[in-house]
């Protein structure tokens, strides 16, 4: 895949904002207060300046009635997709032992 074909992966903050905050009419300030964390923590997450931590995943899961793994799996998938793109040419150079003849 060429760089101009790359579709940027949404951040966990974009997902939080578009799928949870906006539909529920919640502000970052309200979420921060309800989660008992700083507004900066939530704003940094929403603006893609911070990765999701286990701490925040646990708080979000309690608040939204999801599992912590839901949030952590999203963050892991984002990380995998971004790193795969970043390492694409390097990964192409690694042979696969699964394709070697016996």
N, C-alpha and C positions, 0 to 999 in steps of 0.2 A: 504494500500500500504506500503510495506516495504521500508526502506531507500535505499536498493540496487536497488530498482525498480524506484526510483525517477529520473526523467530526469530534470536537472536544467533548469529553465526558463531563456531565454536570457535576458540580461539587455537592457534597452532602448538604451544604448550606442552601444551595438552589433547590434541592429536593425538599428540605425542611420548609423553606419559604413557600414554594409553589404547591406542594401537596398537603401541607399542614397549616402553616400560619395564615396564608391568604384565604383558603377556603373556610377557616374557622374564625376569621377576622381577629386574629391574635397579633399583637405587636411583639417585637423582640424584647421590649421592656417588660411586658406582661409575662411572657414566657420566662424570662430571667428571674423575675420576682417569684413566680410560682415554683420554679425549680430551685430557688434559693442559691442562685449563682449571680455573678456580676453581669450587668448588661453588656459590658465589653466582651465577655466570654461568648455570649449568644451572638452579638453583632459580628465579632470576628469569625464565628462559624458561618453565619449567614452570608458574609461577604467573601468567603473562601480564604480567609487569612489564618484559619486554624483547622486542623484535622479533628475529627471526632475522637474523643477519649472514651475509655470505658466508663469513667465517672459520668460523663454527659449522656452516654448511651443508656446507662441504668436510669438516670433521671428522666430522659425522654420516654423510655419504655413504660415507666410508672405513670407518667403524665398522660401519654396518648393511648395507653392500654395495648401496647405492642410488646414484643420481646426485645431484650437488649441485643440478641443476635440479629434481629431485623436491622437495627441500626448499624451494628458492626459489620454485618455482611455487605451492606451497601457501601460502607467506607472501604472495606477490603476489595470489593469489585471495582470501585473507582481507582484505587491504588494499583490494582493489577492491570487495568486497561491503560492507565497513564504510563506505567512502567514498561508495559509491553510495547507501547508506541515509542517510548524513549530508547528502548534497547533493541528495536526491531532489526536493524542491520547487524548488530552484534549477535542476536539470537539466531539469525539466519546462518551464521558461520559455525554454529555448534551442531555436530553430527548427532543423530539420534541412534542410540544403541538398539532401539526396537526395529530399525530398518536394516540392520546388519544380517547378512546370511549366516546361517548356523554352520 
